[in-house]
Structure formats: C-alpha cells, structure tokens
C-alpha cells in the first residue's frame, strides 16, 4: 500500500530531524563514555559541595554491596553526623542526611558501592482504550484482572471512588461496598495515604476502574479501566504538589517486594521519574526496579514527557527518564488516539520521550500506548482538580438529559497515562496465565507449572505490538510498536528467559545493535557506506535461545535504513569532547 502525501512528508521530515538529533545525541554519548575520575563512588553532582568543604546537610542514597548492617548506619550516625532517613528491608541501600564534608569519609566504607543525591521525582503528565482492542479482548476472553495485585507508586489513591470498589455497575457514587484498594501506605512525611495531588487516583482508574460512577440512567458511555477487577496496592510517594524523592520511591518499591506474597503483587506501575545522571548499573532507582523485576513483579514505567526537549540539541532523542532507562523494565511512550476508536488515525504525541537512553544507549521505549486526553477517575479537591477545572468531564457529555457540569471523571495526558494502560494489560495476561495453569492437571509426581515470567510478558507485548506505524516513526520513538491487547492475549505458547532491551554501541566500522547475548550484534550504520538497510526481526537473538526470526519484534519495515541519515561526521563513543563539539560548530 502506498504512503499518502502526508505520510511521505512525515517520513521526509523524520529523516531530516534525525540527522540533526543524532548529531547532538552522539555528542552526549561520547561525553558519557568518559570514565569517572576521582571520588568514583560519589556522584559528580556532589563533588562541588565536597570541594567547598561545606558543612551543609545533603540528602543522599547510599547503595551498598551487601545488605547494610546496623553497624553501617551506626557508623554514619555516630561518627559522621548523619541522620538516617530510610533503611530498606529488601534493597541493598539506605538513605541519610549527612554533612557534605563527610561524604568522602562515608565513601571509604568498604561496603559502600555508590552515593547519589536523593533527587526529586515528578509524575509524567501534561496539561480511550478502544484503540488497543481492550473491549474486544474482554468480550472474547473475559479476563478482568481479578485477584491480581497492582502496586501503584504515585501520589496516593482514593479509597472512596466507586469505580475502585467491587461493584461493577449501578453503585451509588461515593459508596464503595468493598474497596479494591487493599493496602495503603504513605512514604511522604506528614501526609496520609490519601491523594491530595490527583495523579495517582487517575492512574489507578486507568488500570482498574470499573466504570461504576458512569453507569447512571441515560449514560451513553462507561469509563472503565483495563483490568476492572484487579486489586490496588497504594504506595504514596508524591506529596500534595506532585513532588517526591528517589529515596521514598525506593522505600515504596521495597515495601511492594515485601508484600508480594500477601497481596499477590504481580505488577508495579511507576508513572514518575527524573532525567538520568548515571548509568542504570549504578542508578539507585534502576537498581531498585531491577530487584522488583527479579522478584517476579512486572515493572511498567512511563518513558517521560521530554520529547519536545531540545536543550541538548537532540530534538527530544535520548530523553528517556529513570527508571525507564533500565533494560529490564517495560518502558512505555504515549500515543494520541485523536479521540476516535480507529487506530489508523492515531499519531504519536510530541512530548513522549525518545530513546536511546542518554548514558547507556539502551533502545527505548519498548512500546507505546494511548496516553493523550485519557478520561479516568477524578479526585475532587486535589491540586490538579482545583488547578485545572476545565479537565473535569461534565456528566452532560455522556448522560442524555443531564445538565450536570461536573462528574467523577477527569482528563489528563502524558506517558503517565500510557504506562497504566500497559500495566492493566499485564494484569489481564497474568490472570489468563493463572487460569490456564489451574486448568491443567499434571500427574501428582509432575512439577507444578511455573507462573508466567516478567520476561515472557515483556516479550509477548513487544512481539504483538502493532507495526503499522513503522513507515512513519522510527524505533527510537515507538519502540516495538503500538500496544495490541487482543493478539497479545492470544499468544499463550512462547516463553523466554530474558527480554532485556538491546543497546546501541560504537565500533570502528560503524554502529551496532547489541543484544543481551553479547555475541549477537547487527549493524545499523556503516562508517564507509553509511546507513544500513537492516531489517529488524530477521535474525536477531534475544537472550541465548530465542530467535526473533518470524517473531518480528520490531516488524519488517522499521525505519533504520535509508530513511534515517546518520551523517558521515557523527561521532559515537568518542572520548574527545572538543572533536564532538565541532559538529555543532559546523552547523550540520
């Protein structure tokens, strides 16, 4: 099928924009390869305060090689004037407030791996799900996330919104017979677990809202989430202004791991983050989500809303936020459904962050999902509710004969909204897996069937993502494609042991994609001939045993070849920043 004039224009624009973007991006990649100098176990953000011999207190996260002992904290407290903030039960880390001039002494502790500032995190939103066939999947398969625990690490969740109760339809607004928010805890000082900001309740509704409040006489629409019978674990880390810290997010992740068996926590949604300052290998937030993943929890993370950020000259490329920079987790970008049920008119949002990751060059996002102007559960009186009254959905817009100008629903946009669409889908996949395993009766001597792994879930989501955009958007923008719930649920056979997102690496003869199996690399840019016409999915290997081949993770027409101009002067992995800066000086 030929491309329309608009599509051709988009593709031509794509090549031109990437030419500029990748020039700036590669400068960053060259600079990021420089080795850390002195104080290798202390983030460079703290070096200035150390140089000033400042006695000012700084909030830090201390990662350790082994689980921190009481002696470690006693040493920091008694000998270094540190004030403990968080001690985690599952993570090899602790958080302290410590005089800046004592940081070097702390780093000399043999158990200390790396020290970072306790950075701020913020939600990824800007000021319907039929597109990805969720309704069709519910009709065909009947799964609703029943009994699956989804940890929502956010600004809190309303426990009185009727959409988050056990009644599927006809409930009185505000009356929740049995809230599916089965556990709540606040990690924000001086605030309870309620949602004063309004973001977490909206995210929770996208995941698990049952649409009860919209089922009134005369209603023409049901605002239902993806997994309307899933349970919610409310772990509050953002305050009334939507601000939190890495250490509190880590505390919430730590708690989710500890409560996994109690509440069947199989999914974790993180619709917040910060721009990365170090490799995912030493980023404390990335290391925390990795532990959750390895504990059997599928971690779904918003890619970030930095796609329009050109401050580094990359035109929004290399703007994926932490912890979405980690190769284990499922990182989700945001698409715009154009408020229709037809997928063919959908477009990418401009704000959705693009890959690769700025420091490790991991290929992200993994896939995209609807995230623009999603209607979900409202938290009346919250910061967002009061700040943006125009986002309140009037009941008159979906109930015949109603004159009511407000309702129990609110509209928000962002990758914050796209991630819970995927998180809800994961809950459906896990419920389906539990049903399939319970329907099989192995012999008494046979081992029980293992639950579906996070790796397999990620693999199936990426494999079956819609590839129809591959002629309009590059892989660094849409990843494996557009979420496809129906086909993903239809796949119950393929299982994998690893699904790490691959990386882009530099060699003398060009640029390669490197997979988790270090022996598998495929060239996308040749130093002599230029862009390669490599087609994803025709020979790559994910892990040690799964050949993509017919699986076509990224499709057969993904833009990586001649549509993308890499340029002959692009520098990948250079250690000479002056040479890299010459690129911009030449105005290329």
Phi, psi and omega per residue, in radians:
X1 nan 2.289 -3.089
X2 -1.344 2.714 3.139
X3 -1.432 2.565 3.075
X4 -1.264 2.919 3.096
X5 -1.041 -0.670 3.114
X6 -1.131 -0.737 -3.137
X7 -1.125 -0.723 3.122
X8 -1.094 -0.700 3.112
X9 -1.094 -0.715 3.105
X10 -1.089 -0.717 -3.118
X11 -1.167 -0.719 3.113
X12 -1.124 -0.735 3.098
X13 -1.085 -0.642 3.130
X14 -1.016 -0.832 -3.123
X15 -1.084 -0.744 -3.133
X16 -1.148 -0.746 -3.113
X17 -1.166 -0.652 -3.141
X18 -1.186 -0.554 3.115
X19 -1.005 -0.830 3.114
X20 -1.221 -0.766 -3.056
X21 -1.083 -0.774 -3.064
X22 -1.243 -0.498 3.052
X23 -1.038 -0.871 3.122
X24 -1.172 -0.672 -3.136
X25 -1.055 -0.735 -3.062
X26 -1.247 -0.467 3.006
X27 -1.043 -0.821 -3.138
X28 -1.089 -0.680 -3.113
X29 -1.175 -0.582 3.084
X30 -1.201 -0.783 -3.134
X31 -1.132 -0.618 -3.079
X32 -1.229 -0.254 -3.120
X33 -1.461 -0.136 3.128
X34 -1.117 2.389 -3.113
X35 -1.252 2.575 3.031
X36 -1.119 2.419 -3.133
X37 -1.508 -2.178 -3.136
X38 -1.222 2.957 3.115
X39 0.935 0.837 -3.018
X40 -1.102 -0.335 -3.121
X41 -1.732 0.202 3.126
X42 -2.198 2.277 3.109
X43 -0.976 2.435 -3.114
X44 -1.082 -0.376 3.095
X45 -1.085 -0.386 -3.100
X46 -1.690 -0.148 -3.050
X47 -1.097 -0.652 -3.123
X48 -1.083 -0.737 3.123
X49 -1.155 -0.622 3.099
X50 -1.159 -0.759 -3.137
X51 -1.051 -0.604 -3.134
X52 -1.365 -0.063 -3.079
X53 0.913 0.660 -3.070
X54 -1.221 2.454 3.056
X55 -1.662 0.052 3.130
X56 -1.103 2.502 -3.140
X57 -1.355 2.383 3.091
X58 -2.184 2.499 3.092
X59 -1.543 2.201 -3.051
X60 -2.336 2.726 2.965
X61 -1.958 2.223 -3.107
X62 -1.930 1.917 3.039
X63 -1.494 2.497 -3.076
X64 -2.193 2.733 3.112
X65 -1.223 -0.741 3.101
X66 -2.045 2.853 3.108
X67 -0.933 2.244 -3.109
X68 -1.090 2.388 -3.127
X69 -1.657 2.976 3.054
X70 -1.061 -0.588 3.134
X71 -1.142 -0.624 3.107
X72 -1.071 -0.816 -3.124
X73 -1.243 -0.623 3.096
X74 -1.106 -0.697 3.122
X75 -1.091 -0.797 3.137
X76 -1.123 -0.669 -3.088
X77 -1.340 -0.849 -3.019
X78 -1.422 -0.606 -3.037
X79 -1.793 -0.362 -3.060
X80 -2.102 0.170 3.087
X81 1.048 0.517 3.138
X82 -1.496 2.610 3.086
X83 -1.950 1.990 -3.132
X84 -1.094 2.438 3.088
X85 -1.978 -0.865 3.140
X86 -2.463 2.362 2.928
X87 -2.139 2.127 -2.997
X88 -1.627 2.594 -3.103
X89 -1.540 -0.446 -3.083
X90 -2.004 -0.432 -3.072
X91 -1.619 2.511 3.047
X92 -1.466 1.330 -3.081
X93 -2.968 2.864 2.953
X94 -2.648 2.807 -3.123
X95 -2.064 2.395 -3.113
X96 -2.451 2.818 2.908
X97 -1.920 2.169 -2.951
X98 -2.502 2.556 3.048
X99 -1.049 2.380 -3.087
X100 -1.021 -0.587 -3.087
X101 -1.342 0.030 3.082
X102 -1.897 0.045 -3.078
X103 -1.128 -0.694 -3.132
X104 -1.135 -0.655 3.091
X105 -1.104 -0.723 3.120
X106 -1.097 -0.703 -3.106
X107 -1.176 -0.323 3.130
X108 -1.322 -0.207 3.079
X109 -1.089 2.239 -3.063
X110 -1.064 -0.433 -3.114
X111 -1.491 -0.162 -3.111
X112 -1.377 2.209 3.130
X113 -1.665 -0.827 -3.102
X114 -2.864 2.511 -3.130
X115 -2.086 2.226 3.106
X116 -2.237 2.712 3.007
X117 -1.171 2.645 3.098
X118 -1.424 1.538 -2.991
X119 -1.288 2.786 3.057
X120 -1.370 2.578 2.990
X121 -2.152 2.606 3.139
X122 -2.397 2.718 3.123
X123 -1.234 2.735 -3.099
X124 -1.829 1.274 3.081
X125 -2.272 2.737 3.019
X126 -2.021 2.903 -3.056
X127 -1.671 nan nan
X128 nan 2.805 -2.935
X129 -1.113 -0.078 3.127
X130 -1.081 -0.522 -3.086
X131 -0.979 -0.612 -3.089
X132 -1.722 0.279 2.966
X133 1.163 0.566 3.104
X134 -1.177 -0.728 3.138
X135 -1.094 -0.743 3.116
X136 -1.098 -0.695 -3.134
X137 -1.127 -0.691 3.135
X138 -1.146 -0.730 3.138
X139 -1.130 -0.744 -3.059
X140 -1.326 -0.746 -3.016
X141 -1.847 -0.494 3.089
X142 1.385 0.160 -3.129
X143 -1.457 2.525 -3.056
X144 -2.385 0.151 -3.110
X145 1.423 0.220 -3.068
X146 -0.945 2.195 3.063
X147 1.420 -0.080 -3.137
X148 -1.543 2.255 3.116
X149 -1.570 2.219 3.104
X150 -2.032 2.025 3.099
X151 -1.427 2.165 3.129
X152 -1.915 1.889 -3.126
X153 -1.698 1.785 -2.921
X154 -2.804 -2.499 -3.058
X155 -1.696 0.187 -3.080
X156 1.886 2.929 -3.129
X157 -2.387 2.393 3.042
X158 -1.137 2.341 3.074
X159 -1.754 0.082 -3.121
X160 -2.062 -0.039 3.101
X161 -1.243 2.237 -3.045
X162 -1.114 -0.437 3.123
X163 -1.187 -0.307 -3.127
X164 -1.812 0.276 3.069
X165 -1.702 -3.016 -3.053
X166 -1.533 -0.225 -3.115
X167 -1.457 2.205 -3.074
X168 -1.370 -0.572 -3.134
X169 -2.689 2.667 3.022
X170 1.452 0.163 -3.117
X171 -1.340 2.609 3.022
X172 -1.262 2.311 -3.096
X173 -1.015 2.279 3.121
X174 1.609 -0.275 3.133
X175 -1.745 1.987 -3.107
X176 -1.990 1.733 -3.094
X177 -0.954 -0.728 -3.135
X178 -2.634 1.714 -3.085
X179 -1.111 2.397 3.057
X180 -1.499 0.105 2.933
X181 -1.449 1.592 -2.927
X182 -1.477 -0.242 3.127
X183 -2.666 2.396 3.103
X184 -2.388 2.413 3.071
X185 -2.675 2.407 3.098
X186 -1.809 2.326 3.040
X187 -1.878 0.200 3.123
X188 -1.726 2.189 -3.098
X189 -1.067 2.337 3.049
X190 1.158 0.313 3.039
X191 -2.299 2.433 3.070
X192 -1.354 -3.020 -3.047
X193 -1.437 0.027 3.094
X194 -1.185 2.810 -3.072
X195 -1.684 1.720 3.126
X196 -1.568 -0.204 -3.116
X197 -1.694 -0.660 3.080
X198 1.751 -0.047 -3.101
X199 -1.450 -0.817 -3.080
X200 -1.107 -0.673 3.112
X201 -1.112 -0.689 3.109
X202 -1.122 -0.786 3.107
X203 -1.063 -0.777 -3.126
X204 -1.064 -0.674 3.129
X205 -1.163 -0.621 3.084
X206 -1.122 -0.681 3.135
X207 -1.246 -0.874 -2.858
X208 -2.409 0.215 3.102
X209 -1.132 2.456 -3.118
X210 -1.801 0.026 3.063
X211 1.337 0.217 -3.060
X212 -1.012 -0.722 -3.069
X213 -1.205 -0.330 3.136
X214 -1.622 -0.087 -3.130
X215 -1.626 1.227 3.105
X216 -1.989 2.832 3.132
X217 -0.940 2.300 3.137
X218 1.534 0.009 -3.105
X219 -1.209 2.400 3.113
X220 -1.880 0.007 -3.080
X221 -2.682 2.561 3.107
X222 -2.035 2.015 -3.120
X223 -1.493 1.399 -3.060
X224 -1.805 2.501 3.073
X225 -1.374 -3.034 -3.028
X226 -1.349 -0.709 -3.092
X227 -2.187 1.358 -2.915
X228 -1.216 -0.031 3.071
X229 -2.127 0.220 3.082
X230 -1.272 2.675 3.043
X231 -1.614 2.631 -3.070
X232 -2.045 2.336 3.059
X233 -1.918 1.939 -3.006
X234 -1.579 1.869 3.135
X235 -2.063 1.745 -2.990
X236 -1.479 2.193 3.132
X237 -2.258 -0.198 3.135
X238 -1.855 2.391 -3.088
X239 -1.452 -2.976 -3.065
X240 -1.114 -0.281 3.093
X241 -1.788 0.096 3.126
X242 1.384 0.439 -3.101
X243 -2.050 2.438 3.076
X244 -2.532 -3.052 3.129
X245 -2.241 2.771 3.134
X246 -1.033 -0.706 -3.076
X247 -1.100 -0.620 3.117
X248 -1.280 -0.634 3.068
X249 -1.103 -0.719 3.090
X250 -1.091 -0.667 3.110
X251 -1.108 -0.674 3.120
X252 -1.186 -0.722 3.092
X253 -1.088 -0.757 3.115
X254 -1.010 -0.756 3.137
X255 -1.181 -0.696 3.137
X256 -1.067 -0.716 3.106
X257 -1.098 -0.744 -3.123
X258 -1.145 -0.555 -3.090
X259 -1.657 0.071 -3.034
X260 -0.903 -0.912 -3.085
X261 -1.213 -0.620 -3.083
X262 -1.124 -0.730 -3.055
X263 -2.025 0.281 -3.124
X264 0.883 0.833 3.141
X265 -1.296 1.913 -3.117
X266 -2.028 -0.205 -3.087
X267 -2.360 2.509 3.076
X268 -2.305 2.240 3.094
X269 -1.906 2.210 3.109
X270 -2.202 1.718 -3.135
X271 -1.767 0.896 -3.140
X272 -2.749 3.022 3.111
X273 2.885 -2.928 3.105
X274 -2.606 2.764 3.097
X275 -1.106 2.414 -3.054
X276 -1.229 2.510 3.106
X277 -2.079 -0.154 3.104
X278 -2.667 2.983 3.105
X279 -1.001 2.581 3.074
X280 -1.035 -0.376 -3.127
X281 -1.158 -0.430 3.130
X282 -2.190 0.011 3.057
X283 -1.206 2.092 -3.050
X284 -1.093 -0.605 3.136
X285 -1.220 -0.702 3.085
X286 -1.116 -0.719 3.137
X287 -1.137 -0.564 3.111
X288 -1.194 -0.778 -3.132
X289 -1.206 -0.538 3.065
X290 -1.075 -0.731 3.133
X291 -1.124 -0.693 3.086
X292 -1.071 -0.775 3.125
X293 -1.042 -0.825 -3.122
X294 -1.207 -0.298 3.071
X295 -1.494 -0.005 3.100
X296 1.722 0.197 3.111
X297 -1.766 2.202 3.093
X298 -1.353 2.060 -3.082
X299 -1.752 2.094 3.125
X300 -1.957 2.223 -2.985
X301 -2.253 2.444 3.034
X302 -1.229 2.422 -3.095
X303 -1.212 -0.488 -3.062
X304 1.996 2.797 -3.099
X305 -1.991 0.749 -3.077
X306 -1.840 0.300 -3.071
X307 -1.111 -0.377 3.088
X308 -1.697 0.111 -3.101
X309 -1.463 1.928 3.132
X310 -1.968 0.394 -3.086
X311 -1.081 -0.461 3.129
X312 -1.745 0.123 3.127
X313 1.329 0.368 -3.090
X314 -1.858 0.060 -3.115
X315 0.907 0.735 3.065
X316 1.535 -0.111 3.063
X317 -1.384 2.688 -3.117
X318 1.096 0.706 -3.133
X319 -2.094 0.242 3.079
X320 -1.068 2.349 -3.091
X321 -1.653 2.705 3.057
X322 -1.321 2.400 0.197
X323 -1.645 0.241 3.100
X324 -1.189 -0.149 3.110
X325 -1.361 -0.164 -3.096
X326 -1.378 2.338 -3.072
X327 -1.217 -0.305 3.127
X328 -1.281 -0.825 -2.912
X329 -1.293 2.898 3.075
X330 -1.627 1.962 -3.085
X331 -1.786 2.227 -2.938
X332 -2.079 2.228 3.011
X333 -1.647 2.990 -3.024
X334 -1.975 2.290 3.048
X335 -1.886 2.823 3.127
X336 -1.924 2.033 -3.103
X337 -1.336 -0.099 -3.058
X338 1.034 0.348 3.106
X339 0.995 0.625 3.024
X340 -2.244 2.889 3.121
X341 -1.578 -0.065 -3.129
X342 -1.523 2.057 -3.117
X343 -1.171 -0.444 -3.017
X344 -1.156 -0.397 -3.138
X345 -1.679 0.056 -3.116
X346 -1.246 2.610 3.117
X347 -2.343 2.882 3.038
X348 -1.371 2.561 3.026
X349 -1.350 2.598 3.130
X350 -1.258 -0.469 -3.038
X351 -1.432 -0.270 -3.063
X352 -1.112 2.186 -3.093
X353 -1.088 2.586 -3.099
X354 -2.026 2.770 3.092
X355 -1.593 -3.030 -0.116
X356 -1.312 3.090 3.114
X357 -1.162 2.557 -2.922
X358 -1.172 -0.534 -3.010
X359 -1.837 -0.786 -3.095
X360 -1.708 -0.163 3.077
X361 1.115 0.576 3.084
X362 -1.279 2.415 -3.124
X363 -1.304 1.905 3.138
X364 -2.436 2.813 -0.039
X365 -1.250 3.025 3.120
X366 -1.475 -0.596 3.051
X367 -2.880 3.051 3.119
X368 -2.196 2.775 -3.125
X369 -2.579 2.866 3.111
X370 -0.976 2.342 -3.126
X371 -2.584 -0.015 -3.060
X372 -1.806 2.174 3.109
X373 0.953 0.901 3.080
X374 -1.493 2.353 3.092
X375 -1.580 2.259 3.119
X376 -2.684 -3.003 -3.025
X377 -1.111 2.358 -3.102
X378 -1.718 2.551 3.025
X379 -1.964 1.650 -3.097
X380 -1.004 2.423 3.094
X381 1.414 -0.016 3.122
X382 -1.341 2.994 -3.136
X383 -0.972 -0.890 -3.101
X384 -1.157 -0.636 -3.136
X385 -1.102 -0.717 -3.129
X386 -1.391 -0.561 -3.088
X387 -1.335 -0.595 -3.061
X388 -2.238 1.197 -3.113
X389 -1.088 -0.420 3.130
X390 -1.184 -0.276 3.135
X391 -1.475 -0.130 3.077
X392 -1.236 2.257 -3.116
X393 -1.410 2.068 3.119
X394 -1.220 2.377 3.125
X395 -1.052 -0.518 -3.124
X396 -1.098 -0.301 -3.123
X397 -1.380 -0.264 -3.134
X398 -2.349 0.014 3.108
X399 -2.126 2.061 -3.139
X400 -1.108 2.240 3.100
X401 1.522 -0.092 -3.137
X402 -1.450 2.475 3.051
X403 -1.948 0.125 -3.079
X404 -1.212 2.295 -3.082
X405 -1.666 -0.061 3.057
X406 -2.212 -3.109 3.111
X407 -2.928 -2.922 3.110
X408 -1.677 0.335 -3.055
X409 -2.235 2.710 -3.003
X410 -2.524 2.644 -3.134
X411 -1.950 2.271 3.045
X412 -2.426 2.777 3.112
X413 -2.267 2.665 3.052
X414 2.507 2.958 3.027
X415 -1.166 -0.317 3.003
X416 -1.009 -0.579 -3.125
X417 -1.513 -0.503 3.137
X418 -1.246 -0.701 -3.111
X419 -1.014 -0.817 -3.137
X420 -1.164 -0.399 3.019
X421 -1.081 -0.743 3.109
X422 -1.252 -0.706 3.128
X423 -1.037 -0.729 3.087
X424 -1.117 -0.675 3.087
X425 -1.076 -0.708 3.109
X426 -1.066 -0.695 3.101
X427 -1.055 -0.683 3.082
X428 -1.112 -0.743 -3.135
X429 -1.088 -0.699 -3.113
X430 -1.252 -0.690 3.068
X431 -1.069 -0.747 3.104
X432 -1.048 -0.748 3.135
X433 -1.092 -0.735 3.118
X434 -1.099 -0.700 3.126
X435 -1.146 -0.753 3.139
X436 -1.104 -0.722 -3.120
X437 -1.219 -0.607 -3.137
X438 -1.273 -0.375 -3.123
X439 -1.478 -0.148 3.115
X440 -1.711 2.316 -3.128
X441 -2.017 1.527 -3.141
X442 -1.217 2.822 3.076
X443 -1.049 2.627 -3.105
X444 -0.926 -0.547 -3.115
X445 -1.485 -0.184 -3.086
X446 -1.382 2.568 3.106
X447 -1.214 2.588 3.123
X448 -1.197 2.614 -3.128
X449 -1.223 2.334 -3.115
X450 -1.289 2.505 3.076
X451 -1.084 2.695 3.089
X452 -1.014 2.399 -3.055
X453 -1.564 2.722 3.021
X454 -0.952 -0.661 -3.137
X455 -1.082 -0.756 -3.141
X456 -1.159 -0.691 3.109
X457 -1.067 -0.815 3.125
X458 -1.078 -0.775 -3.140
X459 -1.016 -0.847 -3.098
X460 -1.162 -0.675 3.106
X461 -1.054 -0.756 -3.112
X462 -1.296 -0.675 -3.132
X463 -1.048 -0.752 -3.003
X464 -1.700 0.031 3.085
X465 -1.011 2.469 3.137
X466 -1.062 2.336 -3.101
X467 -1.799 0.153 -2.986
X468 -1.134 -0.307 -3.121
X469 -1.552 0.009 -2.945
X470 -1.091 -0.290 3.112
X471 -1.621 -0.112 -3.097
X472 -1.962 -0.498 -3.071
X473 -2.294 2.552 -3.136
X474 -1.487 2.910 -3.070
X475 -1.106 -0.515 -3.130
X476 -1.280 -0.181 3.106
X477 -1.760 -0.741 -3.030
X478 -2.003 -0.044 -3.122
X479 1.067 -2.296 -3.109
X480 -1.387 -0.147 3.119
X481 2.243 -2.780 -2.986
X482 -1.715 2.264 -3.125
X483 -0.782 2.306 3.138
X484 -2.287 1.618 -3.034
X485 -1.156 -0.762 -3.034
X486 -1.059 -0.902 -3.106
X487 -1.238 -0.524 3.105
X488 -1.128 -0.756 3.124
X489 -1.208 -0.425 3.137
X490 -1.263 -0.325 -3.111
X491 -1.635 1.892 3.131
X492 -2.143 0.225 -3.004
X493 -1.917 -0.711 -3.018
X494 -1.401 2.282 3.113
X495 -2.254 2.525 3.134
X496 -2.299 2.795 3.123
X497 -1.747 -0.270 -3.122
X498 -2.594 2.479 3.085
X499 -2.514 0.733 3.120
X500 -1.112 2.350 3.049
X501 -1.121 2.350 -3.098
X502 -1.287 3.028 -3.108
X503 -2.163 2.753 2.983
X504 -1.666 2.286 3.125
X505 -2.313 2.750 -3.126
X506 -1.797 2.340 2.975
X507 -2.192 2.953 -3.105
X508 -1.050 -0.557 -3.062
X509 -1.688 0.042 3.098
X510 2.666 -2.871 -3.092
X511 -1.920 2.391 -3.053
X512 -2.206 2.724 2.891
X513 -1.630 2.234 3.124
X514 -2.032 2.243 -3.114
X515 -1.691 3.032 -3.068
X516 -1.078 -0.466 2.954
X517 -1.412 1.886 -2.987
X518 -1.078 -0.234 3.133
X519 -1.519 -0.005 -3.087
X520 -1.965 1.908 3.096
X521 -2.389 2.509 3.141
X522 -2.335 2.309 -3.023
X523 -1.363 2.380 3.039
X524 -2.060 -0.233 3.090
X525 -2.569 2.230 -3.135
X526 -1.807 2.350 -3.077
X527 -1.096 -0.410 -3.100
X528 -1.790 -0.903 -3.030
X529 -1.570 -0.210 3.128
X530 1.601 -2.550 -3.021
X531 -1.080 2.400 3.091
X532 -1.513 2.674 3.093
X533 -1.680 0.498 -3.111
X534 -0.961 2.425 3.068
X535 -1.965 2.134 -3.125
X536 -1.131 2.521 3.033
X537 1.567 0.205 -3.134
X538 -1.944 0.107 3.102
X539 3.099 0.042 -3.117
X540 -1.251 2.790 3.116
X541 -2.166 2.313 3.104
X542 -1.944 1.947 -3.047
X543 1.352 -2.784 -3.031
X544 -1.744 -0.093 -3.033
X545 -2.357 -0.248 -3.038
X546 -1.766 2.008 3.092
X547 -1.603 2.255 -3.106
X548 -1.096 -0.978 3.074
X549 0.647 -2.024 -3.092
X550 -1.259 -0.184 3.126
X551 -1.181 -0.560 3.066
X552 0.845 1.196 -3.125
X553 -1.022 -0.781 -3.104
X554 -1.834 0.117 3.128
X555 1.522 3.081 -3.053
X556 -1.856 0.057 3.136
X557 -2.405 0.528 3.127
X558 -1.137 2.440 -3.138
X559 -1.278 1.887 3.008
X560 -2.564 -0.279 -3.049
X561 -1.553 -2.190 -2.992
X562 -1.209 -0.294 3.122
X563 -1.258 -0.309 -3.130
X564 -1.927 2.058 -3.138
X565 -1.647 1.961 -3.105
X566 -1.446 -0.479 3.127
X567 1.457 2.493 -3.061
X568 -1.395 -0.251 -3.091
X569 -1.867 0.156 3.112
X570 -1.185 2.345 -3.109
X571 -1.882 2.101 3.073
X572 -1.892 2.147 2.996
X573 1.270 0.325 3.124
X574 -1.230 2.619 3.071
X575 -1.836 0.195 -3.127
X576 -1.977 1.659 -3.068
X577 -1.114 -0.517 -3.133
X578 -1.140 -0.648 3.099
X579 -1.157 -0.702 -3.136
X580 -1.139 -0.688 -3.115
X581 -1.156 -0.393 3.126
X582 -1.071 -0.507 -3.122
X583 -1.015 -0.874 -3.132
X584 -1.209 -0.578 3.128
X585 -1.093 -0.536 3.129
X586 -1.428 -0.102 3.099
X587 1.240 0.432 -3.130
X588 -1.348 nan nan
